[in-house]
Each structure stands twice: as C-alpha cells, then as structure tokens.
Amino acid sequence: MDELRVYLETGRRWVFAGAVDWPGWCRRAQGDEAALEALLGYADRYERAVGVEVGTGHPVVLGQVGSRRGTADFGAPGAIGPWDSEPLPAPELDRQLGLLQAAWAHLDDVARSAPPELRKGPRGGGRDRDALLDHVREAERAYAPKVSGRVPPRTAWPEQRTMILAALREAPTGTAWPVRYAVRRLAWHVLDHLWELEDRSG
C-alpha cells in the first residue's frame, strides 16, 4: 500500500492510533503524537506476527473519534469511525482475514513455547498462559454475535475460528459491528495478548 492510513481514538488520558488497512496494528499512548510513535514503533513486531511487510511511510490520519464508554482509558480500542463503512471488496476481505489467520497462527506458535507461569506485571498481576489463552478464546466467542455469528460454548478453538471466519464473510448489512471494525478488533485482541505473552515469558 502506498500510504499508511491511520485513525485516532481519544479517551480522557489515552489515545489509540490504529492502522485502518492492517488489522491488529493498533497501539496507545498519552497524546496524539505519542500514540502515532507507539504505532510506528510496533511495525517490526506486527510484520513478524503476520508475516507481511507493511512499510512505514508518513502516516495519513483519516480522522479522530472519541472513545466509546471510555474503553481507550481501560486499554481497548472501541470506537467505530466513518472509515469502517467503506466498501470491503472480496479481495480486500480475503487479505484482511488472512492477516487475522496469521495472527492466530503466530499466537499458537508463541503459546507452545511460553511457560505455564508468566512473569508478573509491575503491580504483581497478570494472567498465566492458559488463563490468558482462555480469555482470548472466550472474547472471540463473545465477539461473534456482533457480526450475526454464533459460537456455542465449549466449541474447540480451531472450529471456533472457522465459524468466526464464516460469520465475517457472510455478515449481513447492518450488523452491530461493521466487518472492517470486527476484523480489526479481533486481530488487535489477538496481537495485544500475543505480545503480552512474549513480553512476560522471559
């Protein structure tokens, strides 16, 4: 892609910068410029996670939206912007879903080599490996209805992922989450915890 299209989501204290065309590449910091720097600073990690070169030309900020229900300050991007209503042709949907699948595969690889007990955070908290993976899996199941999908409880993770991909491909118009946003949110959640798993495995 010739330009890095970015949006900003603003909370009271924190700002998320997200790459519109690269699902999951989204970081936060205190202030607009700091958030953009944090985003660009994760370019190499994002490329390793999805196995694709993204390029880091000067970012083009499409717009800024306020955080919904203060989610940015709690650590999650939750705003839907006008860019999420852009048409999503089949080839572009295939590309974005491929990035989500690559993120899943990389999470699986990292999880296999991670220790069961992870290093605690600065305040002594944080989930251990299996609890962290359970959290990611259950969050994905909870996201599925946002695009008119449904994953029954206790569905095996590989099957769940297949069902989520099908829901994203077949989502009708007018779902609670536009498909562009849904793919981006799913991939962000996977990568955010993947990088946490990497950082706390040492």
N, C-alpha and C positions, 0 to 999 in steps of 0.2 A: 504494500500500500504506500502511496506517495506521501501521505500526511498522517500524523498521529492525532486522531480526533479524541478529544478529552472532554469530560464533563466534571463539574464540581458540585458536591453535595455538602451543604453547610449546616452544621449544628451550632450550638452556643459556644462550644470550646474547640470542637474538632471539625476538620474539613476532609472529606474523601475526594480524591482525584481518581477517576476511572477511565480506562480506555474503552471507548464505545464499541470498537470493532474487534477487541481482543478480550473475550470473556474471561473474567477472573483476574485480570491485571488491574488491580484497584488497591490503593493504599491511603492511609490517612495520616494527618499531622495537624499541628495547630497553626492555621493560616493557609491562605491560598497557595502562595509560592512554596511554602514548606511541603504542602501536600503534593504539588507537582514534582518537586525534587524527590520526595519519597517514592512516587510512582516511577520516575525515571531510574531511580536507584535500584529498583527491583527488576529492571529489564532483563538482566542476565539470568536471574533466578526464574523469571517467567519463561524465558526461552528454554532453559533446561527442563522445566516442568512439562512444557507442551511440545518440545522438540521442533520448534519452528523459529526462524529468525524474524523478529518484528521490526527492527530498525527503530532508532530513537531520534528522528528529526525533531525540529522545533514543534512542540505540541500546539495544536489549534483548539482552543477552548470553545466549545459549541454553546455553552451556557452554564448557568448556575441555578440550582434548585435548593430549597430548604429541606432539611431532614424531616422525614415523616415520623411523628411521635418521638422525636429525639433519638432515633436509633443511632445516628452518627456518633453521638456522645457516649453511647453504650458499646460502640465498637463494630457496628454493622451498617453497610450502605442500604438504605431502604427507600430511596426516592425514585419515582418513575418520571422521566423527563420527556419532552416532545420528541427527542431522537428515538425513543423506544417505539414510537408509532410509525417509523419509517417502514416501507415495504421490505420484506425479507424473502428475496427470491430463493428458489430451491438450492442453487449452487452455494449461496452465501449461508443458508441454514445448514447445509452439509458441512461447510467449513467450520462454522461455529460449533456445531455438535461434535465435530472431530476434535476440536480443542478441548471440549468438556471430557470426551472419552480419554484423551491423552492425559488430562489432569487426574482422572480416576486411576489410570494405569500407573502413573507415577506415584500416587498416594499408596497404591498397593505395594509397589516396589519398596518405598521408604518404610512402610509398616512392617514388611517382612524382616528388615534389618534393625528395626528400632527395639530397644529393650522394653520389657513389660512395665518397668517403673521408670518414669521420666523425671528429669531434674525439675525441682520445684521452681516456681516463679519467685520474683523478688519478695513477695509477701507470703511465701510458703505454700501457695495454692497451685492449682492446675490439675487437670485430669491426667491419669496414667494412660498408657497406649490404648488398651482395649476400651476403656470408657470414652476416650476421645473418638475412636472409630465408631463406637455405638452412637455417639452424639451426631456425627456426620451422617450416618445412615438414617437415623430417625428424623433428622431435619429434612433430608431429601424426601422421605416419605410424606412429611407434613407439607412440603412444597408442592407435591404433585397435584392436589386439588386446585391450586392456583391457576393451572392450565387445563382444568377439567379432566385430570387424570386421577387414578385411584390405585394405591398400592396397599393390599391387605397387610395387617400386622404379621410379623414373623416371616415375611417374604425374604428369601435368600437374596443377598446383596447383588449378585450378578443378574438375577432375574428382575430385581427391583430396578436396576439401571436400564435394562432393556425396556421395561414398562414406561419408565420416565422418558426415554428417548422417543418411544412411540407416541406418548402424550404430547411431547413438544412438536413432533412432526404433524400430528393430527389435530392440534388445538384449534377450536373454532374461534371466530372473531368474538371480541367482547369478553374474553376471559379476565379474571381478576388481575392477572399479570400478563402484560404483552410478552410474546415469546422472546423477543430480544432481551427484555429485562430478566425473564425467568432463566434463560441460559446464562446470562451474566451473573445473576445471584447464585445459581447453583455452582458455577465454576469458581466464583470468589470464595464461597464457603469451603469448598474442597481445598483450594490452594492456601487459604488462610490457615487452615488446620494442618495441612501438609507442611507448610513452612514452620509452624509451631512444633510439629513433630520432629522435624530436622533440628531445629534450634535447641530443643530440650532433650535430645538424645545423647548429647555429649557428656 
